[in-house]
Amino acid sequence: MPRVTTLLTDTGIKALKPKEARYRVTDSKGLLLEVMPSGSKIWRYRYQLHGVRQPTLTIGPYPEIDLKTARRQRDEWAELVARGESPKRVVQAAKMERLNTVAAFAEEWLEGQLEGKSDSYQRTMRRIMDKDVLPWLGGMPLAEVKPSDVLELCDRIKARGSPKMALVTRNALKRMYDYAIARQLAETNPAAALVARFIAVEESRDRVLSGEEIGQVLRAVYQSDVRRSLRLALHLLAITMVRKSELIQAPWSEFDLDAGIWDIPAERMKKNKPHRVYLSRQALEMLQELKMLAGRSAYLLPSSRSSEDKPIGRSTLNQAVNSLSLDVQHFVLHDFRRTASTHLHEMGYASDGRCCTNPEQGETPLSPNKFTPQPPYKDGPAC
């Protein structure tokens, strides 16, 4: 990394311009200022302890920390070094004291560990913390939270009719405490001590949305700030009756939009049998828009977080649903298939065929049906 040696002044610092690569400008006694390509400037302290070069310590950003303050911090750390003490340990101890409570550490975790995650996932995690975790555990010392505290929190969430959210909350706390342990701010993980299946178990797959609930879900989708392509994807799941994996991994080569047909090959189907979906006018309009949003991607729903051309992740749509403000309880994406099958039965389509893609064996009026709608149904009920 290029390095410039000079005695810094406030005027000189303000005149420093960013370059293509970050560079450092030294002051004196180990104090240096690092200038990033973005233009931000960060104070750092370089030192040796017992004759051994130590990792550089960060003092903080300029201008929030001015030259005078940075030099004062450098001098305090230099005194520790002169006594043979480690400034890094002092910094870590101060950080442990600052992040002692669940509330303080939760903010540290949210800011540091959610970077790069989808916006909907970040919103879900923040909502979990703000709505449930912090009001109940926020004032407790981070290292003193016990499994019984987490269990009581989850029981409170379940008591209001949200067992799935109780499990999501337990999982969020588990990840947060994994990070706390890695940062040596806690020794045990109270959430990991709770077996997931004892928080919430998967309910029998008989959840069918009413017409009113379907409307509530779709209104919540379109009123959310989830990105447009994911809103359309969630709506397509409701009206095409395919599985989530069949939709999110779909390449454009499977679609004939002029003919209104989507042919899913056997290797992408659960039972290794090809499946044809006849597309309604509503579905075609959504697909045309998705085609524009996808640009040159080979996939219906390309990932926005990868330099490679690949589809969105398996959890992306689930995270989008979790971020919605829903009054519909116990809803998961697969309910769309079961709901469509049931409502079509009620409308009299069952005698002519079936609408979904599960095997015939063990079917009930509440399970998805193995049937590819023929053209007469392509403009059937729309959601």
GIPE-V455610 format. One record per residue. N is the residue number from 0. SS is DSSP state (h for helix, s for strand, l for the rest). BURIAL is # if it has 16 or more other ideal C-beta (glycine too) atoms within 10 Angstrom, else .. D_CENTER is the distance of its C-alpha to the mean C-alpha in Angstrom with 1 decimal. Layout:
n=(N & N)
ss=(SS & SS)
burial=(BURIAL & BURIAL)
d_center=(D_CENTER & D_CENTER)
This chain:
n=(0 & 1 & 2 & 3 & 4 & 5 & 6 & 7 & 8 & 9 & 10 & 11 & 12 & 13 & 14 & 15 & 16 & 17 & 18 & 19 & 20 & 21 & 22 & 23 & 24 & 25 & 26 & 27 & 28 & 29 & 30 & 31 & 32 & 33 & 34 & 35 & 36 & 37 & 38 & 39 & 40 & 41 & 42 & 43 & 44 & 45 & 46 & 47 & 48 & 49 & 50 & 51 & 52 & 53 & 54 & 55 & 56 & 57 & 58 & 59 & 60 & 61 & 62 & 63 & 64 & 65 & 66 & 67 & 68 & 69 & 70 & 71 & 72 & 73 & 74 & 75 & 76 & 77 & 78 & 79 & 80 & 81 & 82 & 83 & 84 & 85 & 86 & 87 & 88 & 89 & 90 & 91 & 92 & 93 & 94 & 95 & 96 & 97 & 98 & 99 & 100 & 101 & 102 & 103 & 104 & 105 & 106 & 107 & 108 & 109 & 110 & 111 & 112 & 113 & 114 & 115 & 116 & 117 & 118 & 119 & 120 & 121 & 122 & 123 & 124 & 125 & 126 & 127 & 128 & 129 & 130 & 131 & 132 & 133 & 134 & 135 & 136 & 137 & 138 & 139 & 140 & 141 & 142 & 143 & 144 & 145 & 146 & 147 & 148 & 149 & 150 & 151 & 152 & 153 & 154 & 155 & 156 & 157 & 158 & 159 & 160 & 161 & 162 & 163 & 164 & 165 & 166 & 167 & 168 & 169 & 170 & 171 & 172 & 173 & 174 & 175 & 176 & 177 & 178 & 179 & 180 & 181 & 182 & 183 & 184 & 185 & 186 & 187 & 188 & 189 & 190 & 191 & 192 & 193 & 194 & 195 & 196 & 197 & 198 & 199 & 200 & 201 & 202 & 203 & 204 & 205 & 206 & 207 & 208 & 209 & 210 & 211 & 212 & 213 & 214 & 215 & 216 & 217 & 218 & 219 & 220 & 221 & 222 & 223 & 224 & 225 & 226 & 227 & 228 & 229 & 230 & 231 & 232 & 233 & 234 & 235 & 236 & 237 & 238 & 239 & 240 & 241 & 242 & 243 & 244 & 245 & 246 & 247 & 248 & 249 & 250 & 251 & 252 & 253 & 254 & 255 & 256 & 257 & 258 & 259 & 260 & 261 & 262 & 263 & 264 & 265 & 266 & 267 & 268 & 269 & 270 & 271 & 272 & 273 & 274 & 275 & 276 & 277 & 278 & 279 & 280 & 281 & 282 & 283 & 284 & 285 & 286 & 287 & 288 & 289 & 290 & 291 & 292 & 293 & 294 & 295 & 296 & 297 & 298 & 299 & 300 & 301 & 302 & 303 & 304 & 305 & 306 & 307 & 308 & 309 & 310 & 311 & 312 & 313 & 314 & 315 & 316 & 317 & 318 & 319 & 320 & 321 & 322 & 323 & 324 & 325 & 326 & 327 & 328 & 329 & 330 & 331 & 332 & 333 & 334 & 335 & 336 & 337 & 338 & 339 & 340 & 341 & 342 & 343 & 344 & 345 & 346 & 347 & 348 & 349 & 350 & 351 & 352 & 353 & 354 & 355 & 356 & 357 & 358 & 359 & 360 & 361 & 362 & 363 & 364 & 365 & 366 & 367 & 368 & 369 & 370 & 371 & 372 & 373 & 374 & 375 & 376 & 377 & 378 & 379 & 380 & 381 & 382)
ss=(l & l & s & s & s & l & l & l & l & h & h & h & h & h & h & l & l & l & l & l & l & l & s & s & s & s & l & l & l & l & s & s & s & s & s & l & l & l & l & l & s & s & s & s & s & l & l & s & s & l & l & s & s & l & l & l & s & s & s & s & s & s & l & l & l & l & h & h & h & h & h & h & h & h & h & h & h & h & h & h & h & h & l & l & l & l & h & h & h & h & h & h & h & h & h & h & h & h & l & l & s & h & h & h & h & h & h & h & h & h & h & h & h & l & l & l & l & l & h & h & h & h & h & h & h & h & h & h & h & h & h & h & h & h & h & h & h & l & l & l & s & h & h & h & l & l & h & h & h & h & h & h & h & h & h & h & h & h & h & l & l & l & h & h & h & h & h & h & h & h & h & h & h & h & h & h & h & h & h & h & h & h & l & l & l & l & l & l & l & l & l & l & l & l & l & h & h & h & h & l & l & l & l & l & l & l & l & l & l & l & h & h & h & h & h & h & h & h & h & h & h & h & h & l & l & l & l & h & h & h & h & h & h & h & h & h & h & h & h & h & l & l & l & h & h & h & h & h & l & l & s & h & h & h & s & s & l & l & l & l & s & s & s & s & l & h & h & h & l & l & l & l & l & l & s & s & s & s & l & l & h & h & h & h & h & h & h & h & h & h & h & h & h & h & l & l & l & l & s & l & l & s & l & l & l & l & l & l & l & l & s & l & l & l & l & h & h & h & h & h & h & h & l & l & l & l & l & l & l & l & l & l & l & l & h & h & h & h & h & h & h & h & h & h & h & h & l & l & l & l & l & l & l & l & l & s & l & l & l & l & l & l & l & l & l & l & l & l & l & s & l & l & l & l & h & h & h & l & l & l & l & l & l)
burial=(. & . & . & . & . & . & . & # & . & . & . & . & # & . & . & # & . & . & . & . & . & . & # & # & # & # & # & . & . & # & # & # & # & # & # & . & . & . & . & . & # & # & # & # & # & # & # & . & . & . & . & . & . & . & . & . & # & . & # & . & . & # & . & . & # & . & # & . & . & # & # & . & # & # & . & . & # & # & . & # & # & . & . & . & . & # & # & # & . & . & . & . & . & . & # & # & . & . & # & # & # & # & # & . & # & # & # & # & # & # & . & . & . & # & . & . & . & # & . & # & # & # & # & # & # & . & . & # & # & . & . & # & # & # & . & # & # & # & . & . & . & # & # & . & # & . & . & . & # & # & # & . & # & # & . & . & # & # & . & . & . & # & # & # & # & # & # & # & # & # & . & # & # & # & # & # & # & # & # & # & . & . & # & . & # & # & . & . & # & # & # & # & . & # & . & . & . & . & # & # & . & . & . & . & . & . & # & # & # & . & . & . & # & # & . & # & # & # & . & # & # & . & . & # & . & # & # & . & # & # & # & # & # & # & # & # & # & # & # & # & # & # & # & # & . & # & # & # & # & # & . & . & . & # & # & . & . & . & . & # & . & # & . & # & . & . & . & # & # & . & . & . & . & . & # & . & # & # & # & # & . & . & # & # & . & # & # & . & . & # & . & . & . & # & . & . & # & . & # & # & # & # & # & . & . & . & . & . & . & . & # & # & . & . & . & # & # & # & # & # & # & # & # & # & . & # & . & # & . & . & # & . & # & . & # & # & # & # & # & # & # & # & # & # & # & . & . & . & # & # & . & . & . & # & # & # & # & # & . & . & . & . & . & . & . & . & # & # & # & # & # & # & # & . & . & . & # & # & . & . & . & . & #)
d_center=(34.5 & 37.3 & 38.8 & 41.1 & 43.4 & 44.6 & 45.0 & 42.4 & 43.3 & 41.3 & 42.8 & 42.0 & 38.3 & 37.9 & 39.5 & 37.2 & 35.4 & 32.3 & 33.0 & 31.2 & 30.6 & 30.1 & 33.4 & 34.9 & 37.9 & 39.7 & 41.5 & 43.5 & 43.3 & 39.9 & 38.1 & 36.4 & 34.2 & 31.5 & 31.0 & 27.8 & 27.8 & 25.8 & 28.7 & 27.3 & 29.7 & 29.1 & 31.8 & 32.1 & 34.8 & 36.3 & 38.7 & 40.5 & 41.1 & 44.2 & 44.6 & 41.2 & 38.6 & 35.5 & 31.9 & 31.8 & 30.6 & 28.7 & 30.6 & 28.3 & 28.1 & 31.2 & 32.4 & 30.7 & 32.8 & 36.1 & 38.6 & 40.7 & 37.8 & 36.5 & 40.0 & 40.4 & 37.3 & 38.6 & 41.9 & 40.5 & 38.7 & 41.8 & 43.8 & 41.6 & 42.0 & 45.8 & 45.9 & 44.0 & 40.8 & 37.3 & 35.5 & 32.2 & 32.9 & 33.8 & 30.6 & 28.6 & 30.7 & 30.3 & 26.5 & 26.7 & 28.9 & 26.6 & 23.5 & 25.6 & 24.0 & 20.8 & 20.2 & 20.9 & 18.8 & 15.7 & 15.9 & 16.4 & 13.4 & 11.1 & 12.9 & 13.3 & 10.5 & 7.3 & 9.3 & 8.4 & 4.6 & 4.6 & 6.6 & 6.0 & 2.8 & 5.3 & 8.0 & 7.5 & 7.8 & 10.6 & 12.2 & 12.5 & 14.1 & 16.3 & 17.4 & 18.2 & 17.7 & 19.5 & 22.3 & 23.2 & 22.5 & 22.0 & 25.6 & 26.1 & 26.5 & 23.5 & 25.7 & 27.6 & 25.0 & 26.2 & 24.9 & 27.1 & 25.2 & 21.8 & 23.7 & 25.4 & 22.1 & 20.8 & 24.2 & 24.2 & 21.0 & 22.6 & 25.8 & 24.4 & 23.6 & 19.9 & 19.9 & 16.6 & 14.9 & 17.2 & 15.7 & 12.1 & 13.6 & 15.5 & 12.8 & 10.9 & 14.4 & 15.1 & 12.5 & 13.7 & 17.3 & 16.9 & 16.2 & 19.1 & 21.3 & 20.6 & 21.6 & 24.6 & 23.9 & 24.1 & 26.0 & 24.6 & 21.4 & 22.4 & 19.4 & 20.0 & 23.5 & 22.5 & 22.4 & 19.6 & 22.2 & 24.1 & 21.4 & 20.9 & 22.2 & 21.6 & 24.1 & 26.6 & 25.5 & 27.7 & 25.5 & 26.9 & 25.8 & 28.8 & 29.5 & 28.6 & 25.2 & 24.5 & 25.3 & 23.1 & 20.0 & 20.8 & 21.8 & 18.5 & 16.8 & 19.1 & 19.2 & 15.5 & 14.2 & 11.9 & 13.3 & 16.6 & 16.2 & 13.5 & 15.9 & 18.7 & 17.1 & 16.6 & 20.2 & 21.5 & 20.3 & 22.5 & 25.5 & 25.7 & 25.1 & 23.6 & 21.0 & 17.3 & 17.9 & 21.1 & 19.5 & 16.4 & 18.7 & 21.7 & 23.7 & 25.9 & 28.9 & 28.6 & 29.3 & 32.7 & 32.0 & 35.7 & 36.6 & 33.6 & 32.7 & 29.6 & 30.8 & 28.4 & 30.1 & 30.9 & 28.8 & 25.6 & 26.8 & 26.5 & 30.3 & 31.1 & 32.9 & 32.4 & 31.3 & 32.2 & 30.5 & 32.8 & 30.8 & 31.7 & 32.4 & 29.3 & 27.1 & 29.0 & 28.4 & 24.6 & 24.9 & 27.2 & 24.6 & 21.9 & 24.5 & 24.9 & 21.2 & 20.9 & 23.8 & 25.3 & 22.5 & 23.9 & 21.0 & 20.4 & 16.7 & 16.4 & 13.3 & 13.1 & 11.7 & 14.7 & 18.3 & 19.4 & 19.9 & 17.7 & 15.8 & 12.1 & 10.4 & 11.4 & 8.3 & 7.4 & 10.1 & 9.4 & 6.1 & 8.5 & 11.2 & 9.7 & 9.4 & 13.0 & 16.1 & 17.8 & 21.2 & 21.3 & 21.1 & 20.1 & 18.6 & 16.7 & 16.7 & 19.7 & 21.7 & 22.3 & 24.5 & 26.4 & 26.9 & 28.2 & 30.6 & 32.0 & 32.6 & 34.3 & 36.5 & 37.4 & 38.4 & 40.7 & 38.9 & 38.9 & 42.5 & 42.0 & 39.0 & 35.4 & 32.2 & 29.5 & 29.5 & 30.0 & 33.3 & 36.3 & 36.9 & 35.8 & 34.8 & 35.1 & 35.0 & 31.5 & 30.2 & 29.2 & 32.3 & 33.3 & 34.5 & 34.1 & 35.1 & 38.2 & 38.9 & 40.5 & 37.2 & 35.1 & 35.5 & 35.1 & 33.2 & 30.2 & 27.3)
